[in-house]
């Protein structure tokens, strides 16, 4: 499952159950994020034992995108049998605060930082 557009890409690697987000996500509202929401929900519905969300090359995520990620984390938390790892970069300013907020939504979520 892949979504590619000018400025960003979202790829799902089934072998490692990793979702890789790259580029700049400035889509308009929830309608703009609909294909991404569908991809995230499809991954969660497969109920793998672990989902890795690699955001290390996601330079920007607007408030609608943060809302999408928050809802995804909550849906994974509700399934109770999926472990979640979020990989971020300390070199990208928005990530340090926003990714810690995801951990508040799912205390078992593991954050991995790349310096």
C-alpha positions as CSV (number, residue, x, y, z in Angstrom):
1,X,0.0,0.0,0.0
2,X,1.5,3.3,-1.1
3,X,0.3,6.9,-1.5
4,X,2.5,9.2,-3.4
5,X,1.8,12.8,-4.2
6,X,3.8,15.9,-4.9
7,X,5.6,16.7,-1.7
8,X,4.9,13.6,0.3
9,X,4.7,9.8,0.3
10,X,3.2,7.2,2.7
11,X,4.4,3.6,2.2
12,X,3.4,0.5,4.1
13,X,5.9,-2.3,4.2
14,X,3.9,-5.4,5.1
15,X,7.0,-7.5,5.8
16,X,8.0,-5.3,8.7
17,X,4.6,-3.8,9.4
18,X,6.1,-0.4,9.1
19,X,4.3,2.8,7.8
20,X,6.8,5.3,6.4
21,X,5.8,8.9,6.1
22,X,8.0,11.3,4.2
23,X,7.9,14.9,3.0
24,X,5.4,17.6,3.9
25,X,1.8,16.9,4.8
26,X,-0.3,20.1,4.4
27,X,-3.6,18.6,3.2
28,X,-6.9,20.4,3.6
29,X,-9.0,19.0,6.5
30,X,-10.1,15.5,7.0
31,X,-11.3,15.1,3.4
32,X,-7.7,15.7,2.2
33,X,-6.4,13.0,4.5
34,X,-9.1,10.4,3.6
35,X,-6.7,8.1,1.6
36,X,-4.2,8.2,4.4
37,X,-6.8,7.4,7.0
38,X,-7.9,4.4,4.9
39,X,-4.3,3.1,4.6
40,X,-3.8,3.5,8.4
41,X,-7.1,1.8,9.2
42,X,-6.4,-1.0,6.8
43,X,-3.1,-1.7,8.6
44,X,-4.7,-1.6,12.0
45,X,-7.6,-3.9,10.8
46,X,-5.0,-6.5,9.9
47,X,-4.1,-6.6,13.6
48,X,-0.4,-7.2,13.3
49,X,1.4,-7.8,16.7
50,X,3.4,-4.6,16.2
51,X,3.0,-1.5,14.0
52,X,5.9,0.9,13.4
53,X,5.2,4.4,12.3
54,X,8.3,5.9,10.9
55,X,8.1,9.7,10.8
56,X,11.8,10.4,10.7
57,X,11.6,12.0,7.3
58,X,8.3,13.8,7.7
59,X,9.3,17.4,7.7
60,X,5.9,19.0,8.4
61,X,2.5,17.8,9.6
62,X,-0.4,20.3,9.9
63,X,-3.0,20.2,12.6
64,X,-5.4,18.0,10.5
65,X,-2.6,15.5,10.0
66,X,-1.8,15.5,13.8
67,X,-5.5,14.8,14.3
68,X,-5.3,11.9,11.9
69,X,-2.3,10.4,13.7
70,X,-3.9,10.9,17.1
71,X,-7.1,9.1,16.0
72,X,-4.9,6.3,14.5
73,X,-3.1,5.9,17.8
74,X,-6.4,5.8,19.7
75,X,-7.8,3.1,17.4
76,X,-4.7,1.0,17.8
77,X,-4.8,1.4,21.6
78,X,-8.5,0.2,21.6
79,X,-7.5,-3.0,19.8
80,X,-5.4,-3.9,22.9
81,X,-3.3,-6.6,21.1
82,X,-1.1,-4.4,18.9
83,X,2.2,-2.9,20.1
84,X,3.0,0.5,18.6
85,X,6.4,2.1,17.9
86,X,6.7,5.6,16.6
87,X,10.1,6.7,15.2
88,X,10.9,10.4,15.1
89,X,13.8,12.7,14.5
90,X,14.9,15.3,17.1
91,X,16.1,17.4,14.1
92,X,12.5,18.1,13.0
93,X,11.0,20.7,15.4
94,X,7.3,19.7,15.4
95,X,8.0,16.1,16.3
96,X,9.4,16.4,19.8
97,X,6.2,17.9,21.3
98,X,3.6,16.3,19.0
99,X,5.0,12.7,19.3
100,X,5.1,12.9,23.1
101,X,1.4,13.8,22.9
102,X,0.8,10.6,21.0
103,X,2.4,8.7,23.9
104,X,-0.1,10.4,26.3
105,X,-2.9,8.9,24.2
106,X,-1.3,5.5,24.3
107,X,1.0,5.1,27.3
108,X,2.3,1.8,26.0
109,X,3.5,3.4,22.8
110,X,7.3,3.3,22.4
111,X,9.0,6.4,21.0
112,X,12.4,5.9,19.2
113,X,14.4,9.1,18.5
114,X,17.0,9.5,15.8
115,X,19.4,12.3,16.7
